[in-house]
Amino acid sequence: MPYPDEAVGFMADGPESFGTFTKRAYKLKPFEEFDIDVKVEACGICGSDVHTVSGGWGEQLFPLCCGHEIVGTAVRVGPKVTTIKEGQRVGIGAQAYSCGECKQCRNGNENYCPVNSINTYGSKWPDTGIVSQGGYGSHVRAHEHWVFPIPEALETTNVAPMLCAGLTAFSRWYATVPGRGRRLALGAETWAISRSRAKEADAKKLGADGYIATAEEGWEKPHLTSFDLIVNCANSSKGFDLPRYLSMMDVHGRWISVGLPEEEGQVIKAQNLISNGVLIGATHIGNRQEMLAMLKLAAEKGLRSYVEEIQIGEEGLKQAMQRMKKGDVRYRFILTGYDKHFARDLKI
């Protein structure tokens, strides 16, 4: 049964077959008046996808079609949709639905909706039992609130990583420096932090003012109580000396984690916090306002992602997963070639 009742995608069956993806058809949840169907044209491979299919984040609703950095065309628009028109280029990030009525949704925190938050893949749609499926497939169905117009100035393959990785980091910056501070922050001094200096040249090309290599002796000492905000994107907490990082925070500075390692993480002692009153937190993607602001900023400033295109398919996905496990990507795989694989299945 072809679209619009079903989509076709490359699905993972579980951690025991990590790296193996099988093309299958699966049901889409019933189309409703605020829904939008997106025909996928490109999708980033997020670290979340690897943690999910490897079992590192625990039990999942397999089989799963992953992918939540999705760019494509709106091919069906519900009768009550006001934000998107059919034929428009759009993006979908890591969330496909929120209730729209609870306290958090009413206050612009819909990405923290505690009532009915549906991930783009791996959640059960209410009242149907149908599991949401993502951008490794031909089509994605989502509520209009979580479908975003892509500015013309942004290339499809370059904008894809912004829809999850970019938004998650941007959201914390956007919330941390309100009002006038947001404008000033565009000219803020920015440093990149990594274990070695392997990424220093790229960091400088991307605009970093300075670089810290934590494998070097005394790396934190020149920067004690210096930073207002550190966004921790680390994918692993092994060998992570958290107190030394925290010592670089200014008084009441914010340490925000956006990476979600599989390990238990560091022990946090109050003694490591009191010398500068540092605040520790995390963030969950971003809301609609933040997504639109980020895309506008990226278009105006000509921001680009560092990407490597890879053809969607069994072999392409297997290669991408294996390389990501080894950290062999700079800095995002983008799946392309969708029409080649799905046109025959769906007669599109």
C-alpha positions as CSV (number, residue, x, y, z in Angstrom):
1,M,0.0,0.0,0.0
2,P,1.8,3.2,-1.1
3,Y,1.8,6.7,0.3
4,P,-0.4,8.4,1.7
5,D,-1.3,5.5,3.9
6,E,2.2,4.1,4.2
7,A,5.8,5.3,3.8
8,V,8.9,3.2,2.9
9,G,12.1,3.5,4.8
10,F,15.3,1.8,6.0
11,M,14.6,0.3,9.4
12,A,16.9,-1.0,12.2
13,D,15.7,-4.1,14.0
14,G,17.8,-3.7,17.2
15,P,21.3,-3.6,18.7
16,E,22.0,-7.2,17.8
17,S,22.1,-6.2,14.1
18,F,23.8,-2.8,14.5
19,G,24.6,-1.3,11.2
20,T,22.0,-3.4,9.3
21,F,19.1,-1.6,7.8
22,T,16.2,-3.2,5.8
23,K,13.9,-1.3,3.5
24,R,10.3,-1.8,4.5
25,A,6.9,-0.2,4.3
26,Y,5.2,1.0,7.5
27,K,2.0,2.7,8.5
28,L,1.7,6.5,8.9
29,K,-0.6,7.7,11.7
30,P,-4.0,9.0,10.4
31,F,-3.7,12.3,8.7
32,E,-5.4,15.1,10.7
33,E,-6.4,18.7,9.9
34,F,-3.2,20.3,11.3
35,D,-0.8,17.8,9.8
36,I,1.8,18.2,7.1
37,D,3.3,15.4,5.0
38,V,6.9,16.0,4.0
39,K,8.6,14.1,1.1
40,V,12.1,13.7,2.4
41,E,15.0,14.9,0.2
42,A,17.9,14.9,2.7
43,C,18.4,13.9,6.4
44,G,21.3,14.3,8.7
45,I,22.6,11.3,10.8
46,C,22.5,12.5,14.4
47,G,24.5,10.9,17.3
48,S,21.0,10.1,18.7
49,D,20.5,7.7,15.9
50,V,23.6,5.8,16.8
51,H,22.8,5.7,20.5
52,T,19.3,4.4,19.6
53,V,20.1,1.6,17.2
54,S,23.1,0.4,19.2
55,G,20.9,0.0,22.3
56,G,23.1,2.5,24.3
57,W,20.0,4.5,25.3
58,G,18.1,1.4,26.4
59,E,14.9,-0.3,25.0
60,Q,13.4,1.2,21.9
61,L,10.2,0.5,19.8
62,F,12.0,-1.5,17.1
63,P,11.9,-1.8,14.2
64,L,12.7,1.9,13.7
65,C,13.3,4.2,10.8
66,C,15.5,6.9,12.4
67,G,16.4,10.4,11.3
68,H,15.4,13.7,12.7
69,E,17.3,16.3,10.7
70,I,14.9,16.3,7.8
71,V,14.6,18.6,4.8
72,G,12.1,18.0,2.1
73,T,9.0,19.3,0.3
74,A,5.5,19.7,1.9
75,V,3.4,17.4,-0.4
76,R,0.2,17.4,1.7
77,V,-1.1,20.1,4.0
78,G,-4.1,19.8,6.3
79,P,-7.1,22.1,5.9
80,K,-6.3,24.0,9.1
81,V,-2.6,24.5,8.5
82,T,-1.7,28.2,8.2
83,T,2.1,28.2,8.4
84,I,3.1,26.1,5.4
85,K,1.9,25.8,1.8
86,E,2.0,22.7,-0.4
87,G,5.2,22.6,-2.5
88,Q,7.2,24.6,0.1
89,R,10.7,23.5,1.2
90,V,10.5,22.6,4.9
91,G,12.4,21.0,7.7
92,I,11.5,18.8,10.7
93,G,13.7,18.3,13.7
94,A,13.6,15.9,16.6
95,Q,10.0,16.5,17.6
96,A,6.8,16.0,15.7
97,Y,4.0,16.9,18.1
98,S,3.2,18.5,21.5
99,C,-0.2,18.9,23.2
100,G,-0.4,22.7,22.7
101,E,-2.5,23.1,25.8
102,C,-0.4,22.4,28.9
103,K,1.4,25.1,30.9
104,Q,4.7,24.5,29.1
105,C,3.2,24.6,25.6
106,R,1.3,27.8,26.5
107,N,4.5,29.4,27.8
108,G,6.6,28.7,24.8
109,N,8.3,25.6,26.2
110,E,6.5,23.1,24.0
111,N,9.8,21.2,23.6
112,Y,9.3,20.3,27.3
113,C,5.7,19.3,27.0
114,P,5.0,16.7,29.7
115,V,1.5,15.7,28.5
116,N,2.0,14.4,25.0
117,S,5.4,15.0,23.4
118,I,6.0,12.9,20.3
119,N,9.5,12.4,19.0
120,T,10.0,12.4,15.2
121,Y,10.8,8.7,15.5
122,G,10.4,6.1,18.3
123,S,7.2,7.4,20.0
124,K,3.7,6.0,20.0
125,W,1.1,8.3,18.5
126,P,-1.9,8.6,20.9
127,D,-4.9,6.5,20.4
128,T,-3.4,4.6,17.4
129,G,-0.4,2.6,18.7
130,I,1.4,3.6,15.6
131,V,5.1,4.3,16.2
132,S,6.5,7.5,14.7
133,Q,9.1,7.0,12.1
134,G,11.8,9.4,10.8
135,G,13.9,10.7,7.9
136,Y,15.6,7.5,6.8
137,G,12.2,7.1,5.0
138,S,10.3,8.5,2.1
139,H,7.8,10.6,4.0
140,V,7.3,12.0,7.5
141,R,4.0,13.2,8.9
142,A,4.1,15.9,11.6
143,H,2.0,18.6,13.2
144,E,2.4,22.0,11.6
145,H,3.9,23.5,14.8
146,W,6.9,21.2,14.2
147,V,7.4,21.8,10.5
148,F,9.5,24.8,9.6
149,P,9.9,26.9,6.4
150,I,13.5,26.8,5.2
151,P,14.9,30.2,4.0
152,E,15.9,30.3,0.4
153,A,19.5,31.3,1.2
154,L,20.2,28.0,3.0
155,E,21.2,24.9,1.0
156,T,19.3,21.7,1.7
157,T,22.3,19.6,2.7
158,N,23.8,22.4,4.8
159,V,20.7,23.3,6.8
160,A,19.8,19.7,7.8
161,P,22.2,19.5,10.8
162,M,20.9,22.7,12.1
163,L,17.5,21.2,12.7
164,C,18.7,19.1,15.7
165,A,22.3,19.6,16.6
166,G,22.2,23.3,15.7
167,L,19.0,24.1,17.4
168,T,19.9,22.3,20.6
169,A,23.0,24.4,21.1
170,F,21.3,27.6,19.8
171,S,18.4,27.2,22.2
172,R,20.6,27.4,25.3
173,W,22.4,30.4,24.0
174,Y,19.2,32.1,23.0
175,A,17.7,31.5,26.4
176,T,20.8,32.4,28.4
177,V,21.4,35.9,26.9
178,P,17.9,37.5,26.7
179,G,16.9,40.8,25.1
180,R,19.8,43.2,24.3
181,G,22.3,40.5,25.3
182,R,21.3,38.4,22.3
183,R,22.4,41.1,20.0
184,L,25.7,41.6,21.9
185,A,26.3,37.9,21.9
186,L,26.7,37.9,18.1
187,G,30.0,39.6,18.7
188,A,30.9,37.6,21.8
189,E,34.4,36.1,22.3
190,T,34.0,32.4,21.5
191,W,36.4,29.5,22.3
192,A,36.4,25.9,21.1
193,I,37.3,23.1,23.6
194,S,38.4,19.7,22.5
195,R,40.8,16.9,23.7
196,S,43.4,17.4,21.1
197,R,44.3,20.1,18.5
198,A,43.0,18.0,15.6
199,K,40.0,20.3,15.1
200,E,41.7,23.6,15.8
201,A,42.0,24.7,12.2
202,D,38.4,24.0,11.5
203,A,37.3,25.7,14.7
204,K,39.2,28.8,13.7
205,K,37.6,28.7,10.2
206,L,34.2,28.6,11.8
207,G,35.0,31.7,13.8
208,A,36.4,30.6,17.1
209,D,38.6,33.3,18.8
210,G,40.6,30.7,20.7
211,Y,41.1,27.0,21.2
212,I,41.7,24.8,24.3
213,A,43.2,21.3,24.1
214,T,42.4,19.4,27.3
215,A,45.1,16.8,26.7
216,E,47.7,19.5,27.4
217,E,49.1,20.2,30.9
218,G,47.4,22.9,32.8
219,W,44.9,23.6,30.1
220,E,42.3,25.2,32.4
221,K,44.6,27.5,34.4
222,P,44.8,30.5,32.0
223,H,40.9,30.5,31.9
224,L,39.9,30.3,35.5
225,T,36.5,32.1,36.1
226,S,36.5,33.3,32.5
227,F,33.5,31.9,30.7
228,D,29.8,33.0,31.0
229,L,28.5,29.9,29.2
230,I,30.0,26.6,28.2
231,V,27.9,24.2,26.0
232,N,29.1,20.7,26.4
233,C,28.6,18.6,23.3
234,A,30.7,15.7,24.3
235,N,29.5,12.3,23.2
236,S,31.3,10.4,26.0
237,S,32.1,11.2,29.6
238,K,35.0,8.8,29.9
239,G,38.1,10.5,31.4
240,F,36.1,13.7,31.7
241,D,37.5,15.9,34.5
242,L,34.4,17.9,35.3
243,P,35.8,20.1,38.1
244,R,38.6,21.5,35.9
245,Y,36.0,22.5,33.3
246,L,33.8,24.1,36.0
247,S,36.7,26.1,37.3
248,M,36.7,28.0,34.1
249,M,33.2,29.4,34.6
250,D,32.6,33.0,35.7
251,V,30.6,33.6,38.9
252,H,27.1,32.1,38.3
253,G,28.1,31.1,34.8
254,R,26.2,28.2,33.1
255,W,27.5,24.8,32.2
256,I,25.0,23.3,29.8
257,S,25.2,19.7,28.4
258,V,23.6,19.0,25.1
259,G,25.4,15.7,24.4
260,L,23.9,12.6,26.0
261,P,26.6,10.0,26.6
262,E,25.6,6.4,27.3
263,E,27.6,6.2,30.5
264,E,26.4,7.3,33.9
265,G,28.5,10.5,33.8
266,Q,30.4,12.4,36.4
267,V,29.9,12.7,40.1
268,I,28.9,16.3,40.9
269,K,30.1,17.5,44.3
270,A,28.9,20.8,45.9
271,Q,32.5,21.5,46.7
272,N,33.2,21.9,42.9
273,L,30.4,24.4,42.6
274,I,30.8,26.9,45.4
275,S,34.1,28.6,44.3
276,N,32.2,30.3,41.5
277,G,28.6,29.5,42.1
278,V,28.4,27.7,38.8
279,L,25.0,26.5,37.5
280,I,24.7,23.1,35.8
281,G,22.0,22.2,33.4
282,A,21.0,20.7,30.1
283,T,18.6,21.5,27.2
284,H,16.1,19.6,25.1
285,I,16.2,20.7,21.4
286,G,14.3,24.1,21.1
287,N,10.9,25.6,20.6
288,R,9.4,27.0,17.4
289,Q,10.5,30.6,18.1
290,E,14.1,29.5,18.6
291,M,14.1,27.4,15.4
292,L,12.8,30.2,13.3
293,A,15.3,32.7,14.8
294,M,18.2,30.3,14.2
295,L,17.2,29.7,10.6
296,K,16.9,33.4,10.0
297,L,20.3,34.1,11.6
298,A,21.9,31.4,9.6
299,A,20.5,32.8,6.3
300,E,21.4,36.4,7.2
301,K,25.0,35.5,8.2
302,G,25.6,32.9,5.5
303,L,26.3,30.1,8.1
304,R,27.1,26.7,6.7
305,S,27.6,23.2,8.2
306,Y,30.5,21.0,7.5
307,V,28.9,18.0,5.9
308,E,29.7,14.8,4.0
309,E,27.0,13.5,1.7
310,I,26.3,9.8,1.7
311,Q,23.7,7.9,-0.4
312,I,20.8,6.5,1.5
313,G,20.6,2.7,1.3
314,E,21.7,-0.4,3.1
315,E,25.3,0.1,2.3
316,G,25.4,3.8,2.9
317,L,23.8,3.6,6.3
318,K,26.0,0.7,7.4
319,Q,29.1,2.6,6.4
320,A,27.9,5.8,8.1
321,M,27.0,4.0,11.4
322,Q,30.4,2.2,11.5
323,R,32.3,5.4,10.8
324,M,30.3,7.4,13.4
325,K,31.1,4.7,16.0
326,K,34.7,5.4,15.4
327,G,34.3,9.2,15.3
328,D,35.3,9.2,11.6
329,V,33.1,12.1,10.3
330,R,33.7,15.8,9.9
331,Y,31.2,16.7,11.0
332,R,27.8,15.4,9.8
333,F,26.7,12.8,7.4
334,I,23.8,13.9,5.2
335,L,21.7,11.2,3.5
336,T,20.8,12.1,-0.1
337,G,19.6,10.2,-3.2
338,Y,16.1,9.6,-1.9
339,D,14.3,9.6,-5.3
340,K,16.7,6.9,-6.6
341,H,15.6,4.6,-3.8
342,F,12.0,5.4,-3.2
343,A,10.5,6.4,-6.6
344,R,9.8,2.9,-7.7
345,D,8.3,1.8,-4.3
346,L,5.9,4.8,-4.1
347,K,5.3,5.7,-7.8
348,I,6.5,9.2,-7.1
